[in-house]
Amino acid sequence: MQRHGSTIRGIQWVVVAVYAFLIIVPAVMPLPDGSAHLWNNLTLAAQFVFWGIWWPFVLLSMVMLGRVWCGVLCPEGALSEFASKFGRGWAIPRWMRWGGWPFVAFGLTTIYGQMVSVYQYPKAVLLVLGGSTVGAMIVGVLYGREKRVWCKYLCPVNGVFSLLARLAPFHFKVSEDAWRRSYTQGEHGHRVIPINCAPLVPLRNMKGAADCHMCGRCSGHRDAIALTWRSPTEEVVSLGDKAANPWDTALILYGLLGIAIGAFHWTVSTWFVDLKQYFAAWLIDHNILWPLDTNAPWFLFTHYPEQNDVFSWLDGTMVIGYIVVTGLVYGTALLALLAMSTRMLGKLNATRLHHLTLSLIPLAGCGVFLGLSATTVSLLRAEHVPLWWVTDLRLGLLFVANAWSAWLAWRVIGRYATTLGRRLPSMVWFVAALAVADSAWYLMFWGFSR
């Protein structure tokens, strides 16, 4: 990667060009009609590329390769770093360093994306993804120098990528002994050559793959950093007690296993329809009709009358409420079960709770993958592609994710209890948490369709 750095930079700019084309051109084209297909309509093709292939498999790449996407292919990262070369280089303000941004940015972006139907309409894609890209470039111009400040602190998916990368089977490992030797012996026997870590990772103290963008620039630095294979359980089990924090717990429980589930659920939920009909009838009975108006602009709530797809104020409010309530219900239920699991290990301890929550990363990541790939399935179904294999694949993925999470939990619990008499009761509560998370996907793929 170091020898071919210029080639990698060239690939980044190709991705930037393709990305810009796919978010800008469809937004100025007419919406597809009923005769359009993936192979003859750019808007549908772009929709399939973004939501059917791009995002689901970016998530998968985090688990398999670490954050290679961030370091090598991400257009936002490349543009932010490029913009920062010519920026003001201001110091990064304290408010931007707040640890809650990964959770807040993910939650707000997910909810807003559903308000404007980002999976369906190109103008919404331009607004959400294009707006994020413009924000990345503005932050690049203002803060840092040749750094990816946006990626480090404000990117809406930084927290998700950071969690999933902890499962990757390799990382850049830092040898403390070699680093210390470099102070007297140099690098390869010569003076140490400084490097630029764009995502602002403190290299000497780097542990795991959560923050590393896997760009390869630091490989061999001070003869102390090398790409190394590892067990996919290592970062969660061995380092989780030191790295886990309340915001990671919030992102897993209330974000990936809460808000994201609500965002995937509402379009197929019979509960959502029943509640909307109840509230609409109540408003009509009380002669409160303005919430039924459909005059909200498209950038606030979905408004595409030519597609017979228009949100009333009630519809939009219901979408927000459904997602938020779903997030609160699932997140709180899971938190309570994990707290009980932790309690079985002794006095309730926040560090243990946050550490154990990391065991849900495989299931949380699998859930987001399944939710995003539902768009893939819908687009393929519209093209009459045989999809008999989808149900088996979903069940298989859920089985693997549940088994992986259970194994991580068993290993984490083993860090705090050595006897079966304490480990088994703790596992029972954790398995109950797995069942609660699985119920969301049962409802989405099988329960609501009955």
C-alpha positions in Angstrom: 0.0 0.0 0.0 2.9 2.3 0.6 4.6 1.5 -2.7 1.4 2.1 -4.6 0.2 5.1 -2.6 -0.3 7.2 -5.8 -2.4 4.4 -7.3 -4.6 4.3 -4.2 -5.0 8.1 -4.4 -6.0 7.7 -8.0 -8.6 5.1 -7.1 -10.0 7.4 -4.4 -10.6 10.1 -7.0 -12.3 7.6 -9.3 -14.6 6.7 -6.4 -15.2 10.4 -5.8 -16.2 10.9 -9.4 -18.5 7.9 -9.5 -20.1 9.0 -6.1 -20.7 12.5 -7.4 -22.2 11.3 -10.6 -24.6 8.9 -8.8 -25.8 11.5 -6.3 -26.1 14.5 -8.6 -27.3 13.3 -12.0 -30.3 11.2 -10.8 -31.4 14.2 -8.7 -32.0 16.3 -11.8 -33.6 13.6 -13.9 -37.3 12.8 -13.9 -38.4 10.1 -11.5 -38.8 6.6 -13.1 -42.2 5.4 -14.2 -43.7 2.0 -14.0 -41.8 0.7 -17.1 -38.3 1.6 -15.8 -35.8 -1.2 -14.9 -32.4 -1.3 -13.2 -30.7 -1.8 -16.5 -32.3 1.1 -18.4 -32.9 3.8 -15.8 -30.1 5.6 -14.1 -32.2 6.6 -11.0 -33.1 3.0 -10.2 -29.5 1.9 -11.0 -28.1 4.5 -8.6 -30.6 3.4 -5.9 -29.5 -0.2 -6.3 -25.8 0.7 -6.2 -26.2 2.9 -3.1 -28.6 1.0 -1.0 -28.6 -2.4 -2.5 -24.9 -3.0 -2.9 -22.7 -0.1 -1.6 -23.8 0.4 2.0 -24.6 -3.3 2.9 -21.3 -4.5 1.7 -19.4 -1.5 3.2 -20.7 -2.8 6.5 -19.6 -6.3 5.7 -16.1 -5.1 4.7 -15.6 -3.6 8.2 -16.0 -7.0 9.7 -13.8 -8.8 7.1 -11.1 -6.2 6.4 -11.3 -3.5 9.1 -11.8 0.1 8.0 -10.1 -0.3 4.6 -13.2 1.4 3.1 -12.5 4.5 5.2 -8.8 4.7 4.4 -8.8 3.7 0.7 -12.2 4.2 -0.9 -14.4 6.6 1.1 -15.1 9.7 -1.0 -16.0 11.8 2.1 -12.7 11.0 3.7 -10.7 11.7 0.6 -12.4 15.1 0.0 -12.2 16.1 3.7 -8.4 15.4 3.7 -7.9 17.1 0.4 -9.8 20.2 1.5 -7.8 20.3 4.7 -4.5 20.7 2.7 -5.7 24.2 1.8 -7.6 25.0 5.0 -7.0 27.3 7.9 -5.7 24.6 10.2 -7.6 25.8 13.2 -7.4 23.8 16.4 -10.1 21.3 16.9 -12.7 22.8 19.3 -13.7 21.0 22.5 -17.4 20.7 21.4 -16.3 18.7 18.4 -14.4 16.2 20.6 -17.5 15.3 22.5 -17.8 11.5 22.7 -21.5 11.4 22.0 -21.4 12.6 18.4 -21.1 9.1 16.8 -24.4 8.1 18.5 -26.2 11.5 18.0 -25.1 11.8 14.4 -26.1 8.2 13.6 -29.5 8.7 15.2 -30.4 12.0 13.6 -29.2 10.9 10.2 -31.2 7.7 10.3 -34.4 9.4 11.4 -34.0 12.3 8.9 -33.3 9.8 6.1 -36.7 8.2 6.8 -38.5 11.5 7.0 -37.4 12.3 3.4 -37.4 8.6 2.1 -33.7 8.6 1.3 -33.8 5.0 0.1 -36.4 5.8 -2.6 -35.7 9.3 -4.0 -32.6 10.8 -5.5 -33.2 14.4 -4.3 -33.2 13.0 -0.7 -30.0 11.1 -1.5 -28.4 14.3 -2.7 -29.5 16.2 0.4 -28.4 13.5 3.0 -25.3 12.1 1.4 -24.3 15.3 -0.5 -25.0 17.4 2.6 -22.7 15.1 4.7 -20.0 15.4 2.0 -20.2 19.2 2.0 -20.0 19.2 5.8 -16.9 17.0 5.6 -15.2 19.4 3.3 -16.1 22.5 5.3 -14.7 20.9 8.5 -11.6 20.0 6.4 -11.1 23.6 5.3 -11.5 25.0 8.9 -9.8 22.4 11.1 -6.6 20.4 11.1 -4.0 20.2 8.4 -4.1 17.2 6.0 -6.3 15.5 8.6 -9.7 13.8 8.5 -11.2 15.7 11.3 -14.8 15.0 10.1 -14.1 11.3 10.0 -12.7 11.3 13.5 -15.5 13.2 15.2 -18.6 13.9 13.2 -19.1 11.3 10.5 -22.6 9.7 11.1 -21.3 6.2 10.6 -17.9 6.6 12.3 -19.2 4.9 15.4 -20.8 2.0 13.6 -17.6 1.4 11.6 -15.5 1.6 14.7 -17.7 -1.1 16.4 -17.7 -3.4 13.4 -13.9 -3.1 12.8 -13.3 -4.6 16.3 -14.3 -7.9 14.8 -11.8 -7.8 11.9 -9.3 -10.7 11.7 -6.3 -8.5 11.4 -5.0 -5.0 12.3 -1.9 -2.9 12.4 -0.2 -3.9 15.6 2.2 -1.6 17.5 5.3 -3.1 19.2 6.0 -1.0 22.3 9.5 -2.4 22.6 10.4 -1.6 19.0 9.0 1.9 19.3 11.2 2.5 22.3 14.3 1.1 20.5 13.6 3.6 17.6 14.5 6.5 19.9 18.1 5.4 19.9 18.4 3.1 16.8 16.1 5.0 14.4 14.0 3.4 11.7 15.8 0.7 9.6 19.0 2.1 11.1 18.3 5.6 9.8 16.5 8.7 11.0 12.8 8.2 11.7 10.7 9.5 8.8 7.6 11.3 10.1 4.2 10.1 8.7 0.8 11.7 8.5 -1.9 9.8 10.3 -5.0 11.4 8.7 -7.6 10.0 11.1 -5.7 11.4 14.1 -4.9 8.0 15.7 -2.2 8.2 18.5 0.0 5.5 16.8 2.2 4.6 19.8 -0.8 3.9 21.9 -3.0 2.3 19.1 -4.7 -0.8 20.3 -7.0 -2.7 18.0 -8.6 -1.6 14.8 -11.5 0.5 16.0 -10.0 3.9 15.0 -7.4 2.8 12.4 -8.4 3.5 8.7 -6.1 0.8 7.4 -4.6 3.1 4.9 -1.1 1.4 5.4 0.8 4.7 5.7 2.1 3.8 9.1 3.2 0.3 8.2 6.8 -0.2 9.3 6.9 3.1 11.1 9.8 3.1 13.6 10.1 -0.7 12.8 7.2 -1.0 15.3 4.0 -1.2 13.2 3.0 -4.2 11.1 -0.1 -5.7 9.7 -0.9 -8.7 11.9 -3.5 -11.5 12.0 -5.5 -11.8 15.2 -8.5 -13.7 16.6 -11.8 -11.9 15.7 -12.6 -12.1 19.4 -9.4 -10.4 20.7 -10.4 -6.7 20.6 -13.8 -7.3 22.2 -12.7 -9.8 24.8 -9.2 -8.7 25.7 -9.4 -4.9 25.2 -13.1 -4.3 25.7 -12.9 -3.5 29.4 -10.5 -0.6 28.7 -12.1 0.6 25.5 -15.8 0.3 26.2 -17.7 3.4 27.2 -21.3 4.5 27.7 -21.6 6.0 24.2 -20.6 2.7 22.6 -23.3 1.1 24.7 -25.8 3.7 23.6 -24.9 3.3 20.0 -25.3 -0.5 20.1 -28.5 -0.7 22.2 -30.4 2.5 21.3 -28.8 3.0 17.9 -28.2 -0.2 15.9 -30.6 -2.3 17.9 -33.1 0.5 18.5 -33.4 3.4 16.1 -32.2 1.4 13.1 -34.8 -1.3 13.8 -37.5 1.4 14.0 -36.3 2.8 10.7 -36.5 -0.5 9.0 -39.8 -1.5 10.7 -42.2 1.2 10.1 -42.7 0.6 6.4 -43.9 -2.9 7.0 -45.4 -2.5 10.5 -49.1 -3.2 10.8 -48.9 -1.5 14.2 -47.8 1.7 12.5 -50.8 1.6 10.2 -53.2 0.9 13.0 -51.8 3.7 15.1 -51.9 6.2 12.2 -55.5 5.3 11.5 -56.5 5.7 15.1 -54.8 9.1 15.4 -56.3 10.3 12.1 -59.8 9.3 13.2 -59.3 11.1 16.5 -58.2 14.3 14.8 -61.1 14.2 12.5 -63.6 13.6 15.3 -62.2 16.6 17.1 -62.1 18.7 13.9 -58.3 19.1 14.0 -57.5 18.8 10.3 -54.2 20.6 9.8 -52.1 17.6 10.7 -53.7 15.8 7.7 -52.5 18.5 5.3 -49.8 17.4 2.8 -48.1 20.7 2.2 -44.8 19.9 3.9 -41.8 20.5 1.6 -39.9 17.5 0.2 -36.8 18.3 2.3 -38.8 18.0 5.5 -41.2 15.2 4.8 -41.6 13.0 1.7 -43.5 14.9 -1.0 -43.7 13.4 -4.4 -47.3 13.7 -5.6 -46.4 12.4 -9.1 -45.5 9.1 -7.4 -48.5 9.1 -5.2 -46.1 9.3 -2.2 -46.9 12.3 0.0 -46.5 12.5 3.8 -49.0 14.5 5.8 -47.8 16.2 8.9 -49.3 13.3 10.8 -47.4 10.8 8.7 -44.1 12.5 9.3 -44.7 12.9 13.0 -45.7 9.3 13.2 -42.6 8.1 11.4 -40.4 10.1 13.9 -42.4 8.9 16.9 -42.4 5.3 15.8 -38.7 5.2 15.3 -37.9 7.0 18.6 -40.3 4.8 20.6 -39.0 1.6 19.0 -35.5 2.7 19.8 -36.4 3.5 23.4 -38.3 0.2 23.9 -35.7 -2.1 22.4 -32.8 -0.2 23.8 -34.2 -0.1 27.3 -35.3 -3.8 27.3 -31.8 -4.9 26.1 -30.1 -2.6 28.7 -32.2 -4.2 31.5 -31.4 -7.7 30.4 -27.7 -7.0 30.1 -27.8 -5.3 33.5 -29.3 -8.5 34.9 -26.6 -10.6 33.2 -23.9 -8.4 34.7 -25.5 -8.5 38.1 -25.1 -12.3 38.0 -21.4 -11.7 38.1 -21.5 -9.8 41.3 -22.2 -6.2 42.2 -23.5 -4.2 39.2 -20.5 -2.6 37.6 -20.6 -0.1 34.7 -17.4 -1.3 33.1 -18.6 -4.9 33.1 -21.9 -3.8 31.6 -20.3 -1.8 28.8 -17.8 -4.6 28.1 -20.6 -7.2 27.9 -22.6 -5.0 25.6 -19.8 -5.1 23.0 -20.7 -8.8 22.6 -23.8 -7.7 20.8 -21.8 -6.2 17.9 -22.1 -9.2 15.6 -25.9 -9.3 16.0 -26.2 -5.5 15.8 -24.1 -5.4 12.6 -26.0 -8.3 11.1 -29.3 -6.6 11.8 -28.3 -3.4 9.9 -27.0 -5.5 7.1 -30.3 -7.4 6.8 -32.3 -4.1 7.1 -30.3 -2.4 4.3 -30.3 -5.6 2.1 -34.1 -5.6 2.3 -33.9 -2.8 -0.2 -31.7 -5.0 -2.4 -34.3 -7.7 -2.2 -37.2 -5.3 -3.0 -35.4 -4.0 -6.1 -34.5 -7.5 -7.3 -38.1 -8.7 -6.7 -39.4 -5.9 -8.9 -37.1 -7.2 -11.6 -38.6 -10.7 -11.1 -35.3 -12.2 -10.0 -35.8 -15.6 -8.3 -35.4 -15.0 -4.6 -36.2 -18.4 -3.1 -32.9 -18.4 -1.3 -33.4 -15.2 0.7 -35.2 -16.6 3.7 -32.6 -19.3 4.2 -29.8 -16.8 3.8 -31.4 -14.5 6.4 -31.9 -17.3 8.9 -28.3 -18.4 8.3 -26.9 -14.9 8.9 -28.9 -14.5 12.0 -27.8 -17.9 13.3 -24.1 -17.1 12.7 -24.5 -13.6 14.3 -26.3 -15.0 17.4 -23.7 -17.7 17.8 -20.9 -15.2 17.4 -22.4 -12.8 20.0 -23.0 -15.7 22.4 -19.4 -16.9 22.1 -18.1 -13.3 22.7 -20.4 -13.0 25.7 -19.2 -16.3 27.1 -15.6 -15.2 26.8 -16.3 -11.8 28.3 -18.2 -13.3 31.2 -15.3 -15.6 31.7 -13.1 -12.5 32.4 -15.2 -11.8 35.5 -16.3 -15.3 36.7 -14.6 -18.6 36.6 -17.2 -21.0 37.9 -20.1 -22.3 35.9 -22.4 -21.4 38.8 -21.9 -17.8 38.0 -21.3 -17.9 34.3 -24.4 -19.9 33.3 -27.0 -17.6 35.0 -25.3 -14.6 33.4 -25.5 -16.3 30.0 -29.2 -17.0 30.4 -29.9 -13.3 30.7 -27.7 -12.6 27.7 -29.4 -15.2 25.6 -32.7 -13.5 26.6 -31.3 -10.3 25.2 -30.4 -12.1 21.9 -34.0 -13.3 21.7 -35.3 -9.8 22.2 -33.1 -8.5 19.4 -34.1 -11.4 17.1 -37.8 -10.6 17.7 -37.3 -7.4 15.6 -36.2 -9.4 12.6 -39.0 -12.0 13.1 -41.5 -9.2 13.0 -40.0 -7.5 10.0 -39.5 -10.5 7.8 -42.3 -12.9 8.9 -44.5 -11.5 11.7 -46.0 -8.4 10.0 -46.4 -10.1 6.7 -48.9 -12.7 8.1 
